[in-house]
């Protein structure tokens, strides 16, 4: 399938709302074409000086249009694709495009794993003392909070390429465990530093237990 392409150094997950500020002429033309022809377009992830995978998005609303022709638009992310070919300009257009192949995504995770990962997300927020809005495990999936659990750009990209929900949730679980361990150690160290210089009540040692 051929899609218009709008490469960005960003990762978007299926179901996510994608707000974009459009200011280049080529992308103004793209958004106008989407409005007229109900086109979707792809946002390939620009990483390591290349584009290989990305997410198809659909225009939902043009929120603001400025005198300059710039626009604030809201899109919704749909399917993940692999880039098969890339053209800097589609014929008769200012914007890029290319052939893409959509990935088949498997939602194979059981509810127990979703519950476990969701609990670890909540625990992480507790450690950071950040408010957490509870989500039902039935409504939770690996994409739900992907931008809100401290994944690096590279980790988000790696998550995007995983086709099985079980693999994605296990990847997130490992990250949450590692992050929680680091934060707990930081909090412990902070506590030790804060105690330095305070008067301490030491338990007396029983010399009878000493051996030379």
C-alpha positions in Angstrom: 0.0 0.0 0.0 1.2 3.5 -0.8 0.9 6.2 1.9 1.9 9.9 2.2 4.7 10.0 4.7 5.5 12.5 7.4 8.8 11.4 9.1 9.3 12.5 12.7 11.6 11.7 15.6 8.7 10.5 17.6 6.9 7.2 18.3 3.1 7.0 18.2 1.2 3.9 19.4 -2.1 2.6 18.0 -5.1 4.3 19.6 -3.1 7.3 20.7 -4.1 10.9 20.0 -1.5 12.7 17.9 -1.5 16.5 18.1 0.6 18.2 15.4 1.5 21.8 14.5 1.7 22.0 10.7 3.9 24.8 9.3 5.8 23.5 6.3 4.1 24.0 2.9 4.4 20.3 2.0 2.5 19.2 5.1 -0.1 22.0 4.8 -0.8 20.4 1.4 -0.9 17.0 3.0 -3.4 18.0 5.6 -5.6 19.7 3.0 -5.5 16.6 0.9 -6.5 14.5 3.9 -9.5 16.8 4.5 -10.6 16.6 0.8 -10.0 13.0 0.1 -10.2 11.3 3.6 -6.6 10.1 3.2 -4.6 8.6 6.0 -0.8 9.2 6.2 2.1 7.5 7.9 4.5 8.9 10.5 7.7 6.8 10.1 10.0 7.0 13.1 13.3 8.8 12.2 15.9 6.9 14.3 19.6 6.1 13.6 19.5 8.3 10.5 16.9 6.1 8.8 13.2 5.3 8.7 12.1 1.7 8.8 8.9 1.5 10.8 6.1 3.9 11.8 2.4 4.3 12.5 -0.5 5.2 10.2 -2.6 8.1 11.4 -5.9 9.6 10.5 -6.8 13.2 10.6 -9.6 13.8 13.2 -9.8 17.6 13.5 -8.2 20.9 12.4 -8.2 22.8 15.7 -6.7 26.1 14.6 -5.8 27.6 11.2 -3.6 30.7 11.3 -3.3 33.6 8.8 0.0 32.1 7.6 -1.7 28.8 6.7 -0.2 27.0 9.7 -2.5 24.6 11.4 -2.9 22.8 14.7 -4.4 19.4 14.0 -5.4 16.3 15.9 -5.0 12.8 14.5 -5.5 9.4 15.8 -2.8 6.6 15.4 -4.0 3.4 13.8 -1.8 0.6 12.5 2.0 0.0 12.6 3.8 -0.5 9.3 7.1 -1.3 7.8 8.5 1.0 5.2 9.2 -0.8 1.9 10.2 2.2 -0.2 10.5 5.9 0.1 10.0 8.8 -2.4 11.0 12.3 -1.3 8.0 13.6 -3.3 5.0 11.8 -4.5 4.0 12.6 -8.1 2.4 16.0 -8.3 2.8 16.6 -4.6 5.1 18.5 -2.3 5.2 15.8 0.4 6.9 12.4 0.6 5.4 9.0 0.4 6.2 5.3 0.0 5.0 1.7 -0.1 4.3 0.3 3.4 3.3 -3.1 4.8 1.2 -3.3 7.9 2.3 -5.5 10.8 -0.1 -8.1 12.1 -0.5 -7.4 15.8 -1.5 -10.2 18.2 -3.4 -9.4 21.4 -2.4 -12.7 23.0 -1.9 -11.6 26.6 -4.0 -12.9 29.5 -5.7 -10.8 32.1 -3.3 -11.9 34.9 -0.3 -10.5 33.0 -2.2 -7.2 32.3 -3.1 -7.0 36.0 0.5 -7.6 37.1 2.0 -5.0 34.8 -0.7 -2.4 35.7 0.1 -3.0 39.4 3.7 -2.4 38.7 2.9 0.9 36.9 0.9 2.0 39.9 3.7 1.0 42.3 6.2 3.1 40.2 3.9 6.1 40.5 3.7 5.6 44.3 7.5 5.5 44.6 7.7 8.8 42.6 4.8 10.2 44.6 2.9 11.0 41.4 -0.9 10.8 41.2 -2.2 7.8 39.3 -5.6 7.4 37.8 -6.7 3.8 38.2 -7.5 1.8 35.1 -9.4 -1.4 34.8 -7.2 -4.3 33.7 -9.7 -5.0 30.9 -9.1 -1.5 29.5 -5.3 -1.6 29.9 -2.9 -2.7 27.2 0.8 -2.2 26.5 0.1 1.0 24.5 -2.2 2.6 27.1 0.6 4.2 29.3 3.6 3.6 27.0 4.6 7.3 27.1 4.0 7.6 30.9 6.4 5.0 32.4 9.8 6.5 31.7 10.7 4.5 28.5 13.5 6.1 26.5 12.9 7.0 22.8 14.8 3.8 21.8 12.8 1.7 24.2 9.5 3.1 22.8 10.7 2.3 19.3 11.6 -1.3 20.3 8.1 -1.7 21.9 6.6 -0.4 18.6 8.2 -3.3 16.6 6.9 -6.0 18.9 3.9 -7.8 17.3 2.8 -9.8 20.4 1.1 -8.3 23.3 2.7 -10.8 25.7 6.1 -9.7 24.5 5.3 -6.1 24.9 3.9 -6.5 28.4 6.9 -8.6 29.5 9.2 -5.9 28.1 7.4 -3.2 30.0 7.4 -5.4 33.2 11.3 -5.7 33.1 11.6 -2.0 32.6 9.3 -1.2 35.5 11.2 -3.6 37.8 14.5 -2.1 36.9 13.2 1.5 37.3 11.6 0.8 40.6 14.8 -0.8 41.9 16.8 2.3 40.9 14.3 4.7 42.4 14.2 2.7 45.7 18.0 2.8 45.9 18.0 6.6 45.2 15.4 7.1 48.0 17.5 4.9 50.3 20.6 6.9 49.5 18.8 10.2 49.9 17.7 9.0 53.4 21.3 8.1 54.3 22.5 11.5 53.2 19.8 13.3 55.1 20.7 11.4 58.3 24.4 12.4 58.0 25.2 14.8 60.9 22.2 13.9 63.0 22.6 12.6 66.5 22.2 8.8 66.5 21.1 6.5 69.2 23.3 3.4 68.8 22.4 0.1 70.5 25.2 -0.9 72.9 27.3 -3.9 71.8 27.6 -6.9 74.0 31.4 -7.4 74.4 30.8 -10.9 75.6 30.1 -12.0 72.0 33.4 -10.6 70.7 36.2 -12.9 69.7 39.8 -12.0 69.0 
